[in-house]
Amino acid sequence: MKIILDRPRCEGHGLCEEVAPKLMHLDDDGELVLDVVEVDDSNIEAAKAAVRVCPVAALKIQ
């Protein structure tokens, strides 16, 4: 599975980073950076949580 980021939609709220810090982070400019694109079984729940908490639906799992 992959995490897909719709960068123009992302507003940098950081909620995804809070629930999935091993998968993504906000850089110094407030831009979301995906540290992991290919999600394995050990991180799938964190990835789903990140998608769920995004207030602007900038993340999805494919």
C-alpha positions as CSV (number, residue, x, y, z in Angstrom):
1,M,0.0,0.0,0.0
2,K,1.1,3.6,-0.6
3,I,0.3,6.9,1.0
4,I,-0.6,9.5,-1.6
5,L,-0.3,13.2,-0.7
6,D,-2.2,15.8,-2.6
7,R,0.3,18.6,-1.9
8,P,-1.7,21.5,-3.1
9,R,-4.6,20.5,-0.8
10,C,-2.4,20.1,2.3
11,E,-2.6,23.1,4.7
12,G,0.0,21.9,7.2
13,H,-2.3,21.4,10.1
14,G,0.0,18.6,11.4
15,L,-2.6,16.3,12.7
16,C,-1.3,13.5,10.5
17,E,2.1,13.9,11.9
18,E,0.8,13.6,15.5
19,V,-0.8,10.2,14.8
20,A,1.9,8.9,12.4
21,P,5.2,10.4,13.3
22,K,7.2,7.5,11.9
23,L,5.6,8.0,8.5
24,M,5.5,11.8,8.0
25,H,6.6,15.1,9.4
26,L,6.2,18.8,8.8
27,D,9.4,20.5,7.7
28,D,10.6,23.9,8.9
29,D,8.4,25.6,6.4
30,G,5.3,23.8,7.5
31,E,5.2,21.5,4.4
32,L,4.3,17.9,4.9
33,V,7.1,15.4,4.1
34,L,6.3,11.7,3.7
35,D,9.1,9.7,5.3
36,V,7.5,6.5,4.2
37,V,5.5,6.1,0.9
38,E,5.2,2.3,0.8
39,V,3.4,1.2,4.0
40,D,4.0,-2.2,5.4
41,D,1.7,-4.2,7.7
42,S,3.3,-2.8,10.8
43,N,2.4,0.8,9.9
44,I,-0.9,0.4,8.2
45,E,-3.0,1.4,11.2
46,A,-1.0,4.6,11.6
47,A,-1.3,5.4,7.9
48,K,-5.1,4.9,8.1
49,A,-5.3,7.1,11.2
50,A,-3.3,9.9,9.4
51,V,-5.7,9.8,6.4
52,R,-8.7,9.8,8.8
53,V,-7.6,12.9,10.8
54,C,-6.6,15.1,7.9
55,P,-9.2,18.0,7.9
56,V,-8.7,18.7,4.2
57,A,-8.5,15.2,2.9
58,A,-5.0,15.7,1.5
59,L,-3.9,12.1,2.2
60,K,-5.2,8.8,0.9
61,I,-4.0,5.2,0.8
62,Q,-3.8,3.3,-2.4
